[in-house]
């Protein structure tokens, strides 16, 4: 029997410049689609996991994490086998339908398949035509588009319950904690529209000294994630 899949488009109502992109996603989504209201801000929890995330979370980053948790929860509540979760600043190309169909055929065994807007490399797990499903050595950042199974969504909900101490994409890198190993589809057929849809709703401006210090801390954190990822292969 074919898997029962849905599409959830995470959209912040006040981001009105993104509404045309949302309407386009609703019309092009390969599975029955609906808009999921994004959580508009929130407060981070006490640091709970190692490595310690070196930056304070903005309300927007917490809201983004909570929005994805709402999507994971809805997969179970509705009774889907999984869902395509899209953020409202992406565009799907004609190729996406083919890539998504292949990914959906392996969702049950892989659990979480990312469609990144950037080039992804990794160990090939499945290859069909021009499409590869890869296991990246380090989970790529960004949560623009992904297929998530019901089992993976339940695991992610349990691992993040009351423990939002970093952005959602960095949390997803910690497969040794979540029990969910993120795979990636390449090519993905997904384009980033952030710039032309009004810019990021969570980023914050910083001066040159602040950015330099942030770069150093980011490097140290990513090095720690790389070491843990290698150890958990």
N, C-alpha and C positions, 0 to 999 in steps of 0.2 A: 504494500500500500504506500502511495506517495506521502512524503512528509507534509504535515500541515504547517505552513510557514506564513508569517505576516510581515508587514513593513511598518516600522515606527520611525517617524521623522521628528527629531527633537528640535523644537522651535521656541525661541523666546519671543513672546508676543510684542514686546517693545522694540524688537529689532525689525521694524517695518520694512527696511530696505531689503530684507531677505525674503519677503513674502513671495515675490515672483519666482525665486529659486525653489521655494517650498512647493508652489503650485506645479512647477515643472517636475519635481520629484514625485509628487502625487500621481501625475499622469504617466510617468515612465517607470515607476516601481514595478518589479516583476511579480510581486505578491500583493494581496489586498493591503492598502496603505491607509494610515491615519496619522494625524499630527498628535504628538505627545508634548504637552506644555512643559517647557523647560523650567527648572527651579531657578528662581531669580535671586541668587545669593545664598549665603549661609555662613556658619561659623565652623572652623576646623576643630577636630577632636585633639586630645592630648597625643603627642607622638607615641605611636604604638609599635612600630616595626623598625628593624634595622635593615639597611643602613638608614640613619636619621636623615630625613629630607631637610636640606640646609636653608630653605626659604620659607617665610611665612606665606600661608595660602591666602589669596584674595577671596573675597566673597564670591566672585564669579567662578573661580576654580572649584570652590566647594559646591556651588550650584551646579556646575557641569557634572561633577562626580555624582551628586544626588540625582541629576536627570538621568544619567546612565543606570543608576541603581533602580530608578523608577521603571526604566525600560526592561531591565532584567527581571524585576518583580512581575511586570505585566505579562511576560512570556509565560510564566507559571500560572498566573491568575486566569489568563484567557484559555490556557490549555494547548497552546501551540507546541509543536516540536522544536521550534526555534523561530528567530526573527532576524530580518535585515534591519539593522539599526543605522540610521543616517543622521548626520548633523545637517543643519540647514544652510551650510555654506559650501555645498558640493554640487557638482553637475555630473550626471551619468552620460557617458558616451554610448554610441551604438554598440561598441564592443562589450560593454558591461554585462549585457544580458547573457552572452555566451560564457563569460567568466563566472558569473553568478550561478548559472545552471550547473557548471562543473563543480564549483565549490559546494553547492547544495547537495550534490550527490555524495559528498564525503563529510558532510557536517556531523553526522552521527558519530563518526570515529575520531574526528579532529576537534570538534567542540566549539572552537572560536577561530574564524577565518577573517583576517583583516584585508580590506581593500584600501591600500595606502595611496595617497596622492603623490608620493615620492617613490623613486626606484627602490626596490627591496631585493636583497640577495640572501641566499641561505641554502640549506640542503634540500634538493628536490625530493618531494614525497610522492607527488602524482604529476604526470605530464600527459596532456591530451591536446593535440594540435599545437597551437601557439600558447596555450595556457599552462602554467606551472603552479602547483601548490607547494610552497616552500616552508621549511622550518628555519627561521632566522636564528642565528646564534644568540642575538640579543633582540628582544621584542622591540620593533620600531615604535617610535612615539607617534601620536595622533590617534584620534578615534573618529575620523571622518565618516567611515563606512565599514561595517563588519556584519558577518553572519554569526549569530550566537545560538547555540543549542540550548534546550531547556536544562539539561544537566549542567552545562557550563554556567548558565545564568544563576542557578541555585548555589553552585560552589562560590561564585563571585559575591553573591549576596551575603553568604555566611561569612566569608573572609573579610568583608568590609563593614560588617554590622557594627556601628559605633566606633569605627576606626578610620575615619577620613583624615589622614595626616599628610597627604601628598596628592597631586593631581591624578586623575583617573588613569591617564596613559602611563604614568610611571608606576602606579599600582599594578597595572596589567603586566609590567615587566617582571614582576616577582612571582613567577610560576611555581617556585619552590614553596611559596606561602599559599597561593590560591588553589593549587592543584589543576590549573588551567594553562596549558601550553598554547600560546597564540601562534597560529600559522598565518601565512600570507599568500594572497593570490597575485600572480604577476604574468602578464600585465593586468592591471586592475580595471581600467576603463573609468577611472574616477578623477575628476579635476577639482582643484581647490579654487573657490570663488571668493575667498575672504576679502581680498582687496576691493573687488568690484561690488561687494554687497555691504559695504560700510565699515570694513575692518573688523578686528577681533572685538568680542564683547567682554573679554576677560583680561586682556593684556594691559599693562600699566607703563606709562612713560618713565624713563630713568635717565639720569645724567650720565656723563662719560665715566666718572669714577665709580658710580653705582653699578654701571654695566660691566666695568672691568672686574670689580670684586665678585659680581654675580658669575662671570665667566669662569673665574678660578674655582668658586664653590661648585659650579655645575660640573666642571671637569673632574673634581675629586669625587663627586657623587656618582657620575657616570662610570668612573673607573671602578668604584665599589660594586656597582650593579654588574659590570662586565665580569668581575672576578666571581661573583656569586652565580651569575648565569653559566659561566664555564664550569664551575664546580658542580652545578646541578644538571649538567647535560645528561 
